[in-house]
């Protein structure tokens, strides 16, 4: 069964998302690393954007991986920065939720 990682980010309009901040700090190496893992592990990603009634922008990322080990490889990179991401999000009123399901 495929593994699905869904990330939902509700971000105030004038706040730069943490991923973009991290990319700027790393000259886009952070996203490149995540993209390379996704490609190497036969994963895929879909993104959608919605404006919420409260004025925040909701960005939804849906990542699909064939197996749990493929997802784990992706999360190993992403989760190294969880503390940094969460601190940034808290300081900037960004709501971040993540779920993992099977397809």
FIGU-819453 format. One record per residue (C-alpha): residue number from 1; residue in one letter; x, z, y. Coordinates in nm, 3 decimals, padded with zeros to 5 digits. Each point is the difference from the previous one (the first is absolute). Last residue first. Layout:
% FIGU-819453
  num  residuo       xx       zz       yy
  NUM        A        X        Z        Y
...
This chain:
% FIGU-819453
  num  residuo       xx       zz       yy
  103        X  -00.384  -00.003   00.443
  102        X   00.146   00.344   00.021
  101        X   00.007   00.233   00.298
  100        X   00.250   00.158   00.238
   99        X  -00.107   00.147   00.332
   98        X   00.167   00.041   00.336
   97        X  -00.127   00.144   00.324
   96        X   00.162  -00.005   00.342
   95        X  -00.163   00.120   00.322
   94        X   00.209  -00.061   00.312
   93        X  -00.031   00.260   00.276
   92        X   00.352  -00.074   00.133
   91        X   00.182   00.323  -00.089
   90        X  -00.177   00.015  -00.337
   89        X   00.091  -00.360  -00.081
   88        X   00.365   00.050   00.093
   87        X   00.023   00.316  -00.211
   86        X  -00.169  -00.176  -00.294
   85        X   00.233  -00.299   00.019
   84        X   00.315   00.214   00.015
   83        X  -00.119   00.214  -00.289
   82        X  -00.101  -00.304  -00.205
   81        X   00.329  -00.183   00.058
   80        X   00.137   00.004  -00.353
   79        X  -00.359  -00.070  -00.107
   78        X   00.017  -00.370   00.084
   77        X   00.310  -00.077  -00.204
   76        X  -00.103   00.184  -00.316
   75        X  -00.358  -00.114   00.061
   74        X   00.093  -00.363  -00.061
   73        X   00.185   00.081  -00.322
   72        X  -00.291   00.221  -00.108
   71        X  -00.243  -00.289   00.050
   70        X   00.201  -00.217  -00.238
   69        X   00.028   00.291  -00.246
   68        X  -00.378   00.046   00.014
   67        X  -00.053  -00.361  -00.103
   66        X  -00.113  -00.339   00.134
   65        X   00.019   00.096   00.368
   64        X  -00.263  -00.047   00.269
   63        X   00.046   00.118   00.359
   62        X  -00.301   00.030   00.231
   61        X   00.087   00.073   00.361
   60        X  -00.277   00.104   00.238
   59        X   00.061   00.018   00.373
   58        X  -00.264   00.187   00.195
   57        X   00.028  -00.021   00.380
   56        X  -00.132   00.300   00.188
   55        X  -00.273  -00.037   00.260
   54        X  -00.235   00.265  -00.144
   53        X  -00.234  -00.277  -00.120
   52        X   00.283  -00.140  -00.215
   51        X   00.181  -00.329   00.065
   50        X   00.086  -00.167  -00.329
   49        X   00.318  -00.148  -00.145
   48        X   00.058  -00.136  -00.349
   47        X   00.310  -00.035  -00.212
   46        X   00.051  -00.129  -00.352
   45        X   00.310   00.060  -00.211
   44        X   00.126  -00.139  -00.328
   43        X   00.223   00.117  -00.281
   42        X   00.199  -00.199  -00.251
   41        X   00.265   00.277  -00.019
   40        X   00.275  -00.203   00.164
   39        X  -00.236  -00.112   00.278
   38        X  -00.127   00.351   00.077
   37        X   00.352   00.143  -00.019
   36        X   00.127  -00.267   00.239
   35        X  -00.286   00.067   00.240
   34        X   00.074   00.374   00.005
   33        X   00.368  -00.068   00.070
   32        X  -00.085  -00.258   00.267
   31        X  -00.240   00.247   00.161
   30        X   00.277   00.260   00.032
   29        X   00.265  -00.255   00.096
   28        X  -00.198  -00.099   00.311
   27        X   00.294   00.075   00.234
   26        X   00.001   00.356  -00.139
   25        X  -00.124   00.183   00.310
   24        X  -00.241  -00.282   00.085
   23        X  -00.138   00.007  -00.354
   22        X  -00.046   00.377   00.016
   21        X  -00.201  -00.029   00.325
   20        X  -00.207  -00.280  -00.154
   19        X  -00.070   00.211  -00.309
   18        X  -00.088   00.298   00.222
   17        X  -00.282  -00.188   00.174
   16        X   00.040  -00.050   00.374
   15        X  -00.254   00.201   00.197
   14        X  -00.206  -00.154   00.282
   13        X  -00.307  -00.083  -00.209
   12        X  -00.016   00.334  -00.181
   11        X   00.082  -00.047  -00.370
   10        X  -00.216   00.037  -00.309
    9        X   00.230  -00.092  -00.289
    8        X  -00.146  -00.063  -00.344
    7        X   00.239  -00.055  -00.291
    6        X  -00.135  -00.123  -00.331
    5        X   00.230  -00.011  -00.302
    4        X  -00.143  -00.193  -00.291
    3        X   00.137   00.012  -00.353
    2        X  -00.079  -00.286  -00.236
    1        X  -00.118   00.083  -00.350
